[in-house]
Amino acid sequence: ELGLGASRMQTIFHHVLPLAMPGILTGTIIGLAHALGETAPLLLIGMVAFVVDFPGSPLEPSTALPVQIYMWANEPERAFVERTSGAIIILLIFLVFMNLGAILLRRRFERRW
């Protein structure tokens, strides 16, 4: 491509990135889903600073959903069973949507020769 007069930037933006985009997007989304699913290091090492109260708005500080599930699962009260179950279902639905998004983006940007 460089021999035909295209610059390096044109080669990257017109040929390299369109072919690499499905893998980049899929890897990013699956990496995020993987980070949400694997919370053992977070629970064992990073439980030093967390927020116990419910956030009143999206801008207030809160803890990660897997940490909240872990805290609710250790509560002896019966009311926390429903909260824990609901939070687990929300986390699973979010993970399913992340993986579905990765599949759809990969199919959308995939080039067939």
N, C-alpha and C positions, 0 to 999 in steps of 0.2 A: 504494500500500500504506500509505503514511503517513497518507493521508486516511481510511483505514478503522480507524485506531486502533492499528496495529502500531508498535512502536518501531523506531528505526534498526537496532538490534542484531537484532531479530527479522527484519526485512527482509533483512539481510545473511545471517544464518545459515539462514533458511528458503528464500530465493529466489536470492540472488546466488551464494553459495558452491556450492550444489548444481549450478548451471548452469555455473560456472566451474571446478569440480573436475577434469573430464577434461583440460582444457587445462593447468591448473596441474601436475597429476601427469605428464602426457605431456611437457611442457616441461622439468620437473625431471629426469626420468629420461633423456631424450634429451640434455639438457645434460651430465649426468654421463658418459654414454657418449661424447659428443663430446669431453669433456675427457680421457678415457682414450685416445681414438684419436689426438688431436693432441698429440704429445709433442715436436714439433720445437723450440718455444720452451723447453721444459724441458731438452732435450738441449743446446741451443746456449747458453742463458743460465744456467740453474739448476744446472749440474753442479758447483757449488762444493763443496757438502757432501753426501756420500752415504755410505751404509754398505755396505762390501764383503762382510762376513761374512753367513752365513745366520742368520736369527733362530731361536732355540731355542724360543721361545714366541710367541703372538700379541701379547704385551705388550712384547717387545723391539723396539728400533728397527730399521728396515729401509728399503730404498729402494723406490721405485715399480717396479712390474713392467715398464713400458716401458723404464725406465732399466736395469734388470737385463738385459733382452733386448738392449739396445744394448751393454752391457759384455760379455755373453757372445758376441755376434756378432763382436766384435773380437778374441776370444781365438784364438790360432793352433792350440791343441790340438784334436784330433779329437773328444774327449769333449764339448766344449761345443756341438757341432752338435745333439746330441740334446736337451740342456738348452734350447737356444735354440728348437728346434722345439716342444718340449713347452710352454714358456712362451708361445709365440705361439698355440698351440692353446688353452691355458687362457684367454688374453686374448680370443681370438675367441669362445669359448664364453660367457664372461662378458658380452661385448658383445651377443651374440645374445639371451641371457636378459634383459638390461636392455631391449632393444628389444621383446622379446616381452612383458615385464611392462608396458611402456608401452602396448602395443596392448590387452592384457587389461584394464588399469585404465581406459583410455579407453572401452572397450566396456561395462565394468561400471557406470561412473558416468554414462554418456551417457543423457540423457533424450530420449524421443521425444514429440512433441506431437501 
